Amino acid sequence: MLSFVLLACTVLVTCGQKTPDPAPVAPSLPKGPTTWLTGDAADVTKATTPGLVLTGGGTDVDEAMRWLLKKSGGGDVVVLRASGSSGYNSYLFSELGEAVNSVETILLNSREWVNDEATVQKIRNAEALFIAGGDQADYVNYWKGSKVAEAINYLINTKKVPVGGTSAGCAILGQLYYPALNQSLTAAEGLSDPYHPNLMLGRNDFINAPFLGNTITDTHFAERSRQGRLVAFLARIRTDWNVTGRGIGVSEKTAVCIDHTGMAAVFGSGKAYFVIPAATTNPEQCTLGKPLTWLANKKALRVDVIQGTTQGTDTYDLNTWVGSGRSPVTFWYVDRGVLN
């Protein structure tokens, strides 16, 4: 009888024990942003030549990208983007016929990694940098005021490597820029109300590129009829800051390549527009809720229109904002919201 009781107690104790849970496994955390590397992972140092490439979007301009790669000295190329993936890697590494050590695309689509030292060092090690298209609001929201922005400015102004961008990547390279934080501004909105909620501007607080001081860039220019919105930008710049802003509008399949002397060559199949106020006075009407009027005897803005070519034949001097004389010069003005 005693044995039975002891056995029963043993069984009860055993059944009452709880098998301990396995030790929790820490979730696997990413060690950095998503990246794609083509070529040699080892950093190299090459002599570089500074330059800027402003591309208008659409199909990339091979001649302009070769121009960028040649100035890299064959070093490491970094592509920054906030959407998309590795589409530029093979194109830049092998398809253009310009030898480089590597191409690495870094996807920076949040503020999580924009101050990460390893990520920033990859950018600073580059001999060329290209900023892909997408949405410039992402670049402003994620990168502005970060160590990534500091690294971009370091490449441009201290290390002096070639830097370029297409579409949204081009739109942030001017020291004046359109952040597009709301809906994308149309020409009709900007001309009918230069203080439309979609018209916003940034100034001297993001990218500091030579020859683009007091300059705003715009892309997909002819294809999306953005002439009017560029004029609205310049009207606001003059009215709000008493600054003679200048604009570069780049059409699709077109690139403006600016060398270290400030001479710009236009490559590709479309046109580039260099726009500067000819009038010394402010717009006659640049007021909230009212259509823009900027007449100045029908010569408010001087516009040099340069056709791109395979060789980048025609040029524009960004030191003087005067073209070579081979391309047409026109004047634009706005009469009660209508661009002429």
N, C-alpha and C positions, 0 to 999 in steps of 0.2 A: 504493500500500500504506500509506503514511504517512497519507494522508487518511482512509482507512478506520479506522485505529487511533484517530486523533484524534476522529472522529465517534463511534466506539464509546465512547470515554472520556466524551465529552460526554453521550451518552445515559445511561451508567451513573451519572454524577454527578447528572443531572437526575432519574432514577428513584429515586435514593437519598435525595433530599430529602423531608422530611416537611412536609406542609402544616400550618402552625401552627393550633392550635385557636383558635376565636374567643374573644375576651375574655369571662370569666365575667360573667354579668349578676346583679347583687345581687337577691335575692328582694325582692318588694314587701312591705314591712312595714306593718301598719295603723298609722295615726297616733293612734289612740285607740280607745276601746270603741265597739261598735255603738250608733248613736243614730238616732232618728227625730225630725225636726223638722216641726211644723205651725205655720204662721204666720210672723211676722217674725223673722228671724235676729238683728236688732239688739237689743242689751240696752236695756231701758227701766228707769226708776226710778219706782216708784209708792208711795204711802203705804199701808201694810198694817196690819191689826189681827190680833194673835195669837189663836190658837185651836188646838185639837186635835180631830181626828176619829178615833174608834175604831170601825172597821167590822168586823162579825162574819163577813164572807165571804159567798159566794153572790152573788146579784145585787146590784149597787151600788145605793145609796139616793140617788136623784136629789136629794132635798131636802137631804141632808147634803153632797153634792158642790157644790151651788149655794151652800150656806153657806160652804164652803171658798173657792170662787172669788170670792164677794163680798168676803171678807176679804183677798183678794190685791190689791184695788184695780185689777184689770184688767191686772196685770203679766204676768211670765213664769212659767209653771208648769213644774216639773220632776217627772217621774215616774221613780222608781228601781225597778229590779227585777233579779233574778238569773236569771230564766227568762222565756220568753214574748217578745212583741214590742211592736207599737205600738198595741195595742187601745184604750188610753186616749186617744190623741191626738185623734181626731175627736170622741169622746164629750165630752171636757172643752173642746175648742176651739169646737165649734159646736152640739152636740146639746142642751146644757142651757140655751142662751139667755143665758149670761153671757159678755160680751165679755172676752177676755184677749188679750194681745199675742202669746203663743205658748205652745205645749205641746211640750216635748221629753222624750222617753223615753230613758233611758240604761240600757243593759244592762251591769251590773257582775257578771259571772258567774265571776270569778276575782280573785286579788289583783294581777293584772298592772297594772291601771289605778287602783287605789283611792288611790294616792298621787300620781297624775299631776296636775300643777298646772293644766293646762287643763281637765281634767275637774272637778277640785275647784272651780275658779272658776265653771264653769257652775252648779254647785249653789249656791254662795254668792250668785250673782246672782239667784237665784229669788225671786219674791214669793209663791210657794206651793210646797209640796213634798208629794207623795203617794207612799207606798211600796206597791207592788203586792203581791199575794199570791204564794205559792210555798212555799218551805221556809225557815223561819227559821234552820235550821242553816246554810244558805248565807249568810245575812246575817251571822250570828255569825262564821262561818269566814272570809268574805271581807272584811267591812267593819269589824269590831270592831278597835279600836286603830289605825285608819288615818286618813288625812286626810279621807276621805269621812265617817267618823263625826264628826270634828271639825267638818266643814262642816254636818252635820245639826244638831249642837248649837249651832253659831253661828246658824243660821236660827231655831231655837227660842228661844234665850235672849238673843241680842244684837240681831240684826236684827228679831226678833219677827214672823215671818211665820206664817201658818197652816200646820200640818203634820198630815198624816193618814196612815193606813195601813189596809189591809184584810187579814184573815186573818193570814198570817205577818207582813205589814207592821205590823199592829196589835200582834201578840204581842211585838214588840221595843221598844215605846214606853214600857212601864213601867220604872221604875228597878230593880225586881225583874222578872226575866223567865225564861221557860222556853226554853232553847236548842234542845231537841229534837235533840241530837247523835246519839242512838241511835234505836231505834224509837219511834214516837209513844206516849207513855204513855196507857194507858187508865185510866178511873176504877177499875175492878176491881183493876188492878195497884197503883195508888197507895193504895187503901184496905186491901188485903190485906198490903201491905208498903210503908210510907212511905219506905223506903230501897231500893226496887226500882231496878235498874240504869238503867231508863229515866227515873227521876225525878232530874232535875238542875236546878240553879238558878243564875242569875247575879245579881249584885247590884252596883249603883252603878259599873259599869265599861263602859257602852255608851252608851245614850241617857239624857239628863238632861232630862226634861220637867217643867214645873211642874205641881203638883197630882197627880203620879203618883209622888211619893216613897214608898218602902215599899209600892208598889202593883204588883201583877202582873195582867196582862190575859190573858184567854183568849177564844177565838173558836169559831165553829160550836157554840155552847154548848149550847143545848137539843137541837139536831139530833143531836149526837154524845154526848149524856148526859155532859157533862164536869163536872157539879156536883161529883162525888166527887173528881175529880183536882184541882180548884181547892182543895177542902178539904184534900187531902193536901199541896198546895203550902204552904198557910197553916200547917198543922201543923208542917211542916219548918222554915219560916221562924221560927216561934215557938221551936221546940226548939233549932235550930242557932244562931240569932243573937240570941235573946231579944228579938225585934222583933215588934211587933204589925203584921203584914202585913195588907194589904187587897187585895181582889180585885174586878175588874170582868169579868164574863162577858157577852159580847155574842153574841146569836144571829144566824143568817144573815138577810140582808135587813134588817138593823138597824144603826143607827149612834148612838154617843154623841158629841155635839158639846159640847166644853168651852170656854166663852168665857174671856176674859182675867181674869174675876173668880172663876173656879172653879165657875161654875154650869153643870151638865151638862143638856142637853136630849136626849131620846131620839127619834130619827126612824126611820121604817120600819114594817114589819109584824110584827116579832118583839119579843122582850123583852130587856131588859138587867137584869143581876143585880149589885147592889152588896153585897158580902159583907165583913163585918168581925167579928173575934172579939168576942163579948160577954163571954166569960170572961176574968178577969184572971190565970188560972193556965194553966200549960202543959197539953197533952193528957195524960190519965192514962196512955196508952201510945202512945209514938211511938218504936219500936225496930226495928232491923234484923231482918227476917224474921218479924215478928209483926204481926197486924192492928191497924190504928189504932183507938184508943179516945179519943174526945174528947166527954165527956158534959156536964160542968158543969151538972148538974141539968137536962139536956135543953135547955140554952140556950147551947151553946158558941159559935154564930155567929149574928149578926143579919143578915138578908137582906132588902133592899128590892128588890122585883121591879117594874120599870117597863115598861109596855107602850108600844112606839113608836107614833107617829102621824105623819101627814103634816105637821102643824104643829109637832111636837116639844112637845106641850102639857105633858106632865109633866116635872118637873125634879128634879135631885138636887144638893145643895150639897156639893162636895168639900172645902170648908174645914172643915165640921163632920161630914161623912159622915152627913147626915140628909136624908131626902127631903121632898117637899112635903106629905106626909100623905095624898095622894089615892090612893096605890098601896099594895098589901098589904105588910105586914111579917111575916116568918115567922122561925122559929128552926130552925137545923139542928144536928144532933149526930150523932156516929158511935159506934156500939156494936159493938165487936169486928169492925170492917171493914164494917159495914152503915150506910149513910147514911140518916138519918131526917129 
